[in-house]
Amino acid sequence: MEVIHGCTYTVTGSYEGDTSFLEKLERVTARNFSEKLEETL
């Protein structure tokens, strides 16, 4: 379990990549947040 920006994530499974899964999740979450923020402006 990991808490990122007040959200709790529980992940099971596997991931293959150069960056850690949590780093990738944080990047995707930040990008999605930025896109939603731009839509509201």
PQR file of N, CA, C, O and H, with PARSE charges and radii, in Angstrom:
ATOM      1  N   MET A   1       0.853  -1.173   0.000 -0.4000 1.5000
ATOM      2  CA  MET A   1       0.000   0.000   0.000 -0.0000 2.0000
ATOM      3  C   MET A   1       0.899   1.236   0.000  0.5500 1.7000
ATOM      4  O   MET A   1       1.911   1.286   0.699 -0.5500 1.4000
ATOM      5  N   GLU A   2       0.508   2.231  -0.797 -0.4000 1.5000
ATOM      6  CA  GLU A   2       1.280   3.473  -0.918 -0.0000 2.0000
ATOM      7  C   GLU A   2       0.306   4.642  -0.916  0.5500 1.7000
ATOM      8  O   GLU A   2      -0.746   4.579  -1.551 -0.5500 1.4000
ATOM      9  H   GLU A   2      -0.314   2.190  -1.365  0.4000 1.0000
ATOM     10  N   VAL A   3       0.654   5.707  -0.204 -0.4000 1.5000
ATOM     11  CA  VAL A   3      -0.163   6.916  -0.187 -0.0000 2.0000
ATOM     12  C   VAL A   3       0.544   7.970  -1.022  0.5500 1.7000
ATOM     13  O   VAL A   3       1.685   8.336  -0.743 -0.5500 1.4000
ATOM     14  H   VAL A   3       1.509   5.758   0.312  0.4000 1.0000
ATOM     15  N   ILE A   4      -0.150   8.457  -2.058 -0.4000 1.5000
ATOM     16  CA  ILE A   4       0.400   9.484  -2.940 -0.0000 2.0000
ATOM     17  C   ILE A   4      -0.605  10.615  -3.021  0.5500 1.7000
ATOM     18  O   ILE A   4      -1.735  10.418  -3.469 -0.5500 1.4000
ATOM     19  H   ILE A   4      -1.077   8.159  -2.285  0.4000 1.0000
ATOM     20  N   HIS A   5      -0.202  11.790  -2.591 -0.4000 1.5000
ATOM     21  CA  HIS A   5      -1.052  12.981  -2.644 -0.0000 2.0000
ATOM     22  C   HIS A   5      -2.412  12.724  -1.989  0.5500 1.7000
ATOM     23  O   HIS A   5      -3.444  13.155  -2.505 -0.5500 1.4000
ATOM     24  H   HIS A   5       0.716  11.950  -2.227  0.4000 1.0000
ATOM     25  N   GLY A   6      -2.411  12.028  -0.864 -0.4000 1.5000
ATOM     26  CA  GLY A   6      -3.644  11.798  -0.122 -0.0000 2.0000
ATOM     27  C   GLY A   6      -4.471  10.628  -0.616  0.5500 1.7000
ATOM     28  O   GLY A   6      -5.482  10.300   0.004 -0.5500 1.4000
ATOM     29  H   GLY A   6      -1.573  11.678  -0.445  0.4000 1.0000
ATOM     30  N   CYS A   7      -4.083   9.986  -1.708 -0.4000 1.5000
ATOM     31  CA  CYS A   7      -4.804   8.818  -2.226 -0.0000 2.0000
ATOM     32  C   CYS A   7      -4.032   7.562  -1.842  0.5500 1.7000
ATOM     33  O   CYS A   7      -2.804   7.532  -1.915 -0.5500 1.4000
ATOM     34  H   CYS A   7      -3.261  10.253  -2.212  0.4000 1.0000
ATOM     35  N   THR A   8      -4.753   6.537  -1.437 -0.4000 1.5000
ATOM     36  CA  THR A   8      -4.132   5.271  -1.075 -0.0000 2.0000
ATOM     37  C   THR A   8      -4.253   4.298  -2.234  0.5500 1.7000
ATOM     38  O   THR A   8      -5.347   4.077  -2.753 -0.5500 1.4000
ATOM     39  H   THR A   8      -5.751   6.562  -1.378  0.4000 1.0000
ATOM     40  N   TYR A   9      -3.132   3.715  -2.640 -0.4000 1.5000
ATOM     41  CA  TYR A   9      -3.098   2.764  -3.747 -0.0000 2.0000
ATOM     42  C   TYR A   9      -2.608   1.419  -3.235  0.5500 1.7000
ATOM     43  O   TYR A   9      -1.602   1.337  -2.530 -0.5500 1.4000
ATOM     44  H   TYR A   9      -2.243   3.895  -2.219  0.4000 1.0000
ATOM     45  N   THR A  10      -3.321   0.380  -3.593 -0.4000 1.5000
ATOM     46  CA  THR A  10      -2.879  -0.977  -3.329 -0.0000 2.0000
ATOM     47  C   THR A  10      -2.759  -1.670  -4.675  0.5500 1.7000
ATOM     48  O   THR A  10      -3.729  -1.743  -5.429 -0.5500 1.4000
ATOM     49  H   THR A  10      -4.138   0.446  -4.165  0.4000 1.0000
ATOM     50  N   VAL A  11      -1.585  -2.173  -4.977 -0.4000 1.5000
ATOM     51  CA  VAL A  11      -1.322  -2.747  -6.295 -0.0000 2.0000
ATOM     52  C   VAL A  11      -0.776  -4.154  -6.111  0.5500 1.7000
ATOM     53  O   VAL A  11       0.102  -4.394  -5.283 -0.5500 1.4000
ATOM     54  H   VAL A  11      -0.797  -2.113  -4.365  0.4000 1.0000
ATOM     55  N   THR A  12      -1.309  -5.070  -6.893 -0.4000 1.5000
ATOM     56  CA  THR A  12      -0.760  -6.416  -6.929 -0.0000 2.0000
ATOM     57  C   THR A  12      -0.394  -6.732  -8.379  0.5500 1.7000
ATOM     58  O   THR A  12      -0.985  -6.176  -9.305 -0.5500 1.4000
ATOM     59  H   THR A  12      -2.022  -4.875  -7.566  0.4000 1.0000
ATOM     60  N   GLY A  13       0.546  -7.596  -8.570 -0.4000 1.5000
ATOM     61  CA  GLY A  13       0.944  -7.966  -9.917 -0.0000 2.0000
ATOM     62  C   GLY A  13       2.416  -7.699 -10.138  0.5500 1.7000
ATOM     63  O   GLY A  13       3.189  -7.579  -9.188 -0.5500 1.4000
ATOM     64  H   GLY A  13       1.025  -8.049  -7.818  0.4000 1.0000
ATOM     65  N   SER A  14       2.798  -7.607 -11.403 -0.4000 1.5000
ATOM     66  CA  SER A  14       4.199  -7.381 -11.723 -0.0000 2.0000
ATOM     67  C   SER A  14       4.315  -6.253 -12.740  0.5500 1.7000
ATOM     68  O   SER A  14       3.356  -5.920 -13.436 -0.5500 1.4000
ATOM     69  H   SER A  14       2.170  -7.705 -12.175  0.4000 1.0000
ATOM     70  N   TYR A  15       5.487  -5.686 -12.808 -0.4000 1.5000
ATOM     71  CA  TYR A  15       5.767  -4.572 -13.712 -0.0000 2.0000
ATOM     72  C   TYR A  15       7.208  -4.689 -14.155  0.5500 1.7000
ATOM     73  O   TYR A  15       8.097  -4.928 -13.337 -0.5500 1.4000
ATOM     74  H   TYR A  15       6.265  -5.957 -12.242  0.4000 1.0000
ATOM     75  N   GLU A  16       7.444  -4.523 -15.444 -0.4000 1.5000
ATOM     76  CA  GLU A  16       8.800  -4.521 -15.969 -0.0000 2.0000
ATOM     77  C   GLU A  16       9.073  -3.161 -16.598  0.5500 1.7000
ATOM     78  O   GLU A  16       8.307  -2.702 -17.445 -0.5500 1.4000
ATOM     79  H   GLU A  16       6.722  -4.329 -16.108  0.4000 1.0000
ATOM     80  N   GLY A  17      10.144  -2.526 -16.193 -0.4000 1.5000
ATOM     81  CA  GLY A  17      10.494  -1.227 -16.756 -0.0000 2.0000
ATOM     82  C   GLY A  17      11.739  -0.674 -16.094  0.5500 1.7000
ATOM     83  O   GLY A  17      12.240  -1.224 -15.114 -0.5500 1.4000
ATOM     84  H   GLY A  17      10.766  -2.899 -15.505  0.4000 1.0000
ATOM     85  N   ASP A  18      12.234   0.431 -16.650 -0.4000 1.5000
ATOM     86  CA  ASP A  18      13.443   1.059 -16.122 -0.0000 2.0000
ATOM     87  C   ASP A  18      13.173   1.864 -14.860  0.5500 1.7000
ATOM     88  O   ASP A  18      14.053   1.991 -14.010 -0.5500 1.4000
ATOM     89  H   ASP A  18      11.827   0.878 -17.446  0.4000 1.0000
ATOM     90  N   THR A  19      11.963   2.411 -14.725 -0.4000 1.5000
ATOM     91  CA  THR A  19      11.616   3.174 -13.529 -0.0000 2.0000
ATOM     92  C   THR A  19      10.742   2.313 -12.632  0.5500 1.7000
ATOM     93  O   THR A  19      10.120   1.357 -13.093 -0.5500 1.4000
ATOM     94  H   THR A  19      11.247   2.308 -15.416  0.4000 1.0000
ATOM     95  N   SER A  20      10.699   2.653 -11.360 -0.4000 1.5000
ATOM     96  CA  SER A  20       9.871   1.883 -10.450 -0.0000 2.0000
ATOM     97  C   SER A  20       8.399   2.111 -10.781  0.5500 1.7000
ATOM     98  O   SER A  20       8.031   3.140 -11.347 -0.5500 1.4000
ATOM     99  H   SER A  20      11.205   3.430 -10.986  0.4000 1.0000
ATOM    100  N   PHE A  21       7.580   1.156 -10.427 -0.4000 1.5000
ATOM    101  CA  PHE A  21       6.155   1.274 -10.697 -0.0000 2.0000
ATOM    102  C   PHE A  21       5.581   2.511 -10.005  0.5500 1.7000
ATOM    103  O   PHE A  21       4.751   3.211 -10.586 -0.5500 1.4000
ATOM    104  H   PHE A  21       7.880   0.320  -9.967  0.4000 1.0000
ATOM    105  N   LEU A  22       6.010   2.788  -8.780 -0.4000 1.5000
ATOM    106  CA  LEU A  22       5.481   3.955  -8.062 -0.0000 2.0000
ATOM    107  C   LEU A  22       5.863   5.262  -8.743  0.5500 1.7000
ATOM    108  O   LEU A  22       5.063   6.197  -8.782 -0.5500 1.4000
ATOM    109  H   LEU A  22       6.684   2.220  -8.308  0.4000 1.0000
ATOM    110  N   GLU A  23       7.075   5.336  -9.278 -0.4000 1.5000
ATOM    111  CA  GLU A  23       7.470   6.543 -10.018 -0.0000 2.0000
ATOM    112  C   GLU A  23       6.596   6.720 -11.259  0.5500 1.7000
ATOM    113  O   GLU A  23       6.164   7.829 -11.571 -0.5500 1.4000
ATOM    114  H   GLU A  23       7.725   4.577  -9.245  0.4000 1.0000
ATOM    115  N   LYS A  24       6.345   5.631 -11.953 -0.4000 1.5000
ATOM    116  CA  LYS A  24       5.502   5.697 -13.142 -0.0000 2.0000
ATOM    117  C   LYS A  24       4.074   6.093 -12.756  0.5500 1.7000
ATOM    118  O   LYS A  24       3.460   6.928 -13.421 -0.5500 1.4000
ATOM    119  H   LYS A  24       6.696   4.730 -11.700  0.4000 1.0000
ATOM    120  N   LEU A  25       3.552   5.503 -11.697 -0.4000 1.5000
ATOM    121  CA  LEU A  25       2.201   5.818 -11.232 -0.0000 2.0000
ATOM    122  C   LEU A  25       2.094   7.291 -10.853  0.5500 1.7000
ATOM    123  O   LEU A  25       1.111   7.949 -11.195 -0.5500 1.4000
ATOM    124  H   LEU A  25       4.051   4.825 -11.157  0.4000 1.0000
ATOM    125  N   GLU A  26       3.092   7.810 -10.154 -0.4000 1.5000
ATOM    126  CA  GLU A  26       3.083   9.226  -9.781 -0.0000 2.0000
ATOM    127  C   GLU A  26       3.103  10.116 -11.017  0.5500 1.7000
ATOM    128  O   GLU A  26       2.389  11.118 -11.067 -0.5500 1.4000
ATOM    129  H   GLU A  26       3.891   7.275  -9.877  0.4000 1.0000
ATOM    130  N   ARG A  27       3.914   9.763 -12.016 -0.4000 1.5000
ATOM    131  CA  ARG A  27       4.012  10.561 -13.242 -0.0000 2.0000
ATOM    132  C   ARG A  27       2.680  10.567 -13.992  0.5500 1.7000
ATOM    133  O   ARG A  27       2.224  11.618 -14.443 -0.5500 1.4000
ATOM    134  H   ARG A  27       4.494   8.950 -11.975  0.4000 1.0000
ATOM    135  N   VAL A  28       2.060   9.397 -14.126 -0.4000 1.5000
ATOM    136  CA  VAL A  28       0.775   9.301 -14.826 -0.0000 2.0000
ATOM    137  C   VAL A  28      -0.304  10.063 -14.067  0.5500 1.7000
ATOM    138  O   VAL A  28      -1.116  10.764 -14.671 -0.5500 1.4000
ATOM    139  H   VAL A  28       2.431   8.544 -13.760  0.4000 1.0000
ATOM    140  N   THR A  29      -0.313   9.927 -12.747 -0.4000 1.5000
ATOM    141  CA  THR A  29      -1.301  10.622 -11.925 -0.0000 2.0000
ATOM    142  C   THR A  29      -1.131  12.130 -12.046  0.5500 1.7000
ATOM    143  O   THR A  29      -2.120  12.852 -12.172 -0.5500 1.4000
ATOM    144  H   THR A  29       0.347   9.358 -12.256  0.4000 1.0000
ATOM    145  N   ALA A  30       0.101  12.613 -12.010 -0.4000 1.5000
ATOM    146  CA  ALA A  30       0.355  14.055 -12.146 -0.0000 2.0000
ATOM    147  C   ALA A  30      -0.076  14.549 -13.517  0.5500 1.7000
ATOM    148  O   ALA A  30      -0.661  15.627 -13.625 -0.5500 1.4000
ATOM    149  H   ALA A  30       0.904  12.026 -11.908  0.4000 1.0000
ATOM    150  N   ARG A  31       0.201  13.783 -14.563 -0.4000 1.5000
ATOM    151  CA  ARG A  31      -0.196  14.181 -15.918 -0.0000 2.0000
ATOM    152  C   ARG A  31      -1.716  14.248 -16.026  0.5500 1.7000
ATOM    153  O   ARG A  31      -2.260  15.203 -16.580 -0.5500 1.4000
ATOM    154  H   ARG A  31       0.677  12.908 -14.475  0.4000 1.0000
ATOM    155  N   ASN A  32      -2.399  13.239 -15.497 -0.4000 1.5000
ATOM    156  CA  ASN A  32      -3.866  13.230 -15.545 -0.0000 2.0000
ATOM    157  C   ASN A  32      -4.443  14.404 -14.758  0.5500 1.7000
ATOM    158  O   ASN A  32      -5.415  15.022 -15.191 -0.5500 1.4000
ATOM    159  H   ASN A  32      -1.957  12.464 -15.047  0.4000 1.0000
ATOM    160  N   PHE A  33      -3.854  14.712 -13.610 -0.4000 1.5000
ATOM    161  CA  PHE A  33      -4.316  15.839 -12.808 -0.0000 2.0000
ATOM    162  C   PHE A  33      -4.141  17.147 -13.576  0.5500 1.7000
ATOM    163  O   PHE A  33      -5.035  17.993 -13.579 -0.5500 1.4000
ATOM    164  H   PHE A  33      -3.064  14.210 -13.258  0.4000 1.0000
ATOM    165  N   SER A  34      -2.992  17.309 -14.226 -0.4000 1.5000
ATOM    166  CA  SER A  34      -2.712  18.530 -14.988 -0.0000 2.0000
ATOM    167  C   SER A  34      -3.713  18.679 -16.145  0.5500 1.7000
ATOM    168  O   SER A  34      -4.202  19.777 -16.410 -0.5500 1.4000
ATOM    169  H   SER A  34      -2.267  16.621 -14.224  0.4000 1.0000
ATOM    170  N   GLU A  35      -4.010  17.572 -16.824 -0.4000 1.5000
ATOM    171  CA  GLU A  35      -4.968  17.627 -17.927 -0.0000 2.0000
ATOM    172  C   GLU A  35      -6.358  18.019 -17.429  0.5500 1.7000
ATOM    173  O   GLU A  35      -7.040  18.821 -18.067 -0.5500 1.4000
ATOM    174  H   GLU A  35      -3.613  16.679 -16.608  0.4000 1.0000
ATOM    175  N   LYS A  36      -6.779  17.464 -16.306 -0.4000 1.5000
ATOM    176  CA  LYS A  36      -8.091  17.804 -15.744 -0.0000 2.0000
ATOM    177  C   LYS A  36      -8.126  19.265 -15.304  0.5500 1.7000
ATOM    178  O   LYS A  36      -9.135  19.947 -15.483 -0.5500 1.4000
ATOM    179  H   LYS A  36      -6.225  16.812 -15.788  0.4000 1.0000
ATOM    180  N   LEU A  37      -7.029  19.742 -14.732 -0.4000 1.5000
ATOM    181  CA  LEU A  37      -6.952  21.135 -14.285 -0.0000 2.0000
ATOM    182  C   LEU A  37      -7.065  22.077 -15.483  0.5500 1.7000
ATOM    183  O   LEU A  37      -7.764  23.087 -15.413 -0.5500 1.4000
ATOM    184  H   LEU A  37      -6.210  19.189 -14.587  0.4000 1.0000
ATOM    185  N   GLU A  38      -6.381  21.752 -16.578 -0.4000 1.5000
ATOM    186  CA  GLU A  38      -6.448  22.587 -17.785 -0.0000 2.0000
ATOM    187  C   GLU A  38      -7.856  22.620 -18.355  0.5500 1.7000
ATOM    188  O   GLU A  38      -8.284  23.648 -18.879 -0.5500 1.4000
ATOM    189  H   GLU A  38      -5.813  20.931 -16.635  0.4000 1.0000
ATOM    190  N   GLU A  39      -8.587  21.504 -18.262 -0.4000 1.5000
ATOM    191  CA  GLU A  39      -9.969  21.459 -18.773 -0.0000 2.0000
ATOM    192  C   GLU A  39     -10.889  22.399 -18.006  0.5500 1.7000
ATOM    193  O   GLU A  39     -11.863  22.904 -18.564 -0.5500 1.4000
ATOM    194  H   GLU A  39      -8.238  20.668 -17.837  0.4000 1.0000
ATOM    195  N   THR A  40     -10.591  22.636 -16.736 -0.4000 1.5000
ATOM    196  CA  THR A  40     -11.457  23.474 -15.915 -0.0000 2.0000
ATOM    197  C   THR A  40     -11.144  24.953 -16.050  0.5500 1.7000
ATOM    198  O   THR A  40     -11.929  25.789 -15.605 -0.5500 1.4000
ATOM    199  H   THR A  40      -9.800  22.226 -16.283  0.4000 1.0000
ATOM    200  N   LEU A  41     -10.009  25.294 -16.659 -0.4000 1.5000
ATOM    201  CA  LEU A  41      -9.643  26.706 -16.801 -0.0000 2.0000
ATOM    202  C   LEU A  41     -10.232  27.334 -18.025  0.5500 1.7000
ATOM    203  O   LEU A  41     -10.012  28.518 -18.278 -0.5500 1.4000
ATOM    204  H   LEU A  41      -9.372  24.614 -17.021  0.4000 1.0000
TER
END
